[in-house]
Amino acid sequence: MFIRIENGQPVGHPILAENFRQAYPNLDPTDPANGFAEFIRIARQDVGKYKVILSGPTYEWVGDAVQDIWETRDMTPEERAEVDQLSE
């Protein structure tokens, strides 16, 4: 997969490698000068009983590639109490 890069940041949504080759047959997606970077899909993981997934995923650089980032936060005491009450 690949993603478009503008001003050093990922924009838009990832493109499957086959779709990229069909749309841009003469571009080398591994050459950053062409405005694309490798994209690595990271599946959303189970975050546990007392975590909340914030908006996401966002696309961020990790090393030389861009990947999904899933941001989480701990539940508030009120949210935890509600989850515990629903579990009873």
C-alpha positions, 0 to 999 in steps of 0.5 A, a space after each residue: 500500500 502507498 499514501 500520498 505525501 504533501 509537505 512531508 505529511 500523509 494526506 488522503 487515504 492509502 492506495 492498494 499497490 495494484 491500484 497505484 500501479 494501474 493509476 500511475 504506471 510510470 511512477 516509482 512509489 518507493 521514490 519520495 520525490 514522487 510524492 508517495 510513501 509506503 503505507 503499513 496497515 495496522 489493525 485496531 487491537 483490543 484495548 481492554 475493558 477500561 480504555 476508550 479508542 479516540 478518533 482514528 486511525 490517524 496516519 503518521 510516520 513511523 520510520 520510513 513508512 506511514 502507518 495507522 495510529 490508534 489513540 486511546 485514553 483511560 476511562 474516567 472513574 464515571 465511565 468505569 463505574 458505568 461499565 462495571 454496572 452494565 457487567 453485573 
